[in-house]
């Protein structure tokens, strides 16, 4: 793995740690899946220790993006994160993908009718890192501060 990619992965991990308290303000206590499964496709889930009947369960993927929302017509999620999100839905979770952009925080709740599959990635780190991704149109993405959980 090249040095720049390692730096970006470490940046991502640091940002996830900083994001957790902010996300907990909305979703409640969160367990960081990456604490035991490095590079888990879904970063957080509601605290696995709480076993209250009929309690809402949430799974949250977090991404830090060095762009303003709207700079591109879609935001992307790696195919593996959609696949894992579907597994969580089958287990009774509501699945959210969150982005911290330069201008604000945003979210999208997993909905099979609101994305298209394609490719995306970068070659800015000295190698081709294009992968299969879900493209979520900006019209389906909302400010996280507007999220009202039922």
FENQUIDA-V540765 format. One record per backbone hydrogen bond with DSSP energy under -0.5 kcal/mol. CO is the residue of the C=O (numbers start at 1). NH is the residue of the N-H. Records with the same first field share a line. If there is no record, write none. Layout:
# FENQUIDA-V540765
CO=NH  NH
This chain:
# FENQUIDA-V540765
2=6
3=7
4=8
5=9
6=10
7=11
8=12
9=13
10=14
11=15
12=16
13=17
14=18
15=19
16=20
17=21
18=22
19=23
20=24
21=25
22=25
23=26  27
24=28
29=47
31=33  45
32=35
33=36  37
37=40
43=33  34
44=60
45=31
47=50
49=51
52=55
57=94
58=46
59=96
60=44
61=98
63=65  100
65=67
67=102
68=71
73=138
75=136
77=134
78=81  82
79=83
80=84
81=85
82=86
83=87
84=88
85=89
86=90
87=91
88=91  93
89=92
92=57
94=59
95=110
96=61  98
97=108
98=63
99=101  106
100=65
104=101
105=144
106=99
107=142
108=97
111=114
114=137
116=135
118=133
120=131
122=129
123=126
127=129
131=120
132=79
133=118
134=77  136
135=116  137
136=75
137=140
138=141
142=107
143=146
144=147
147=149
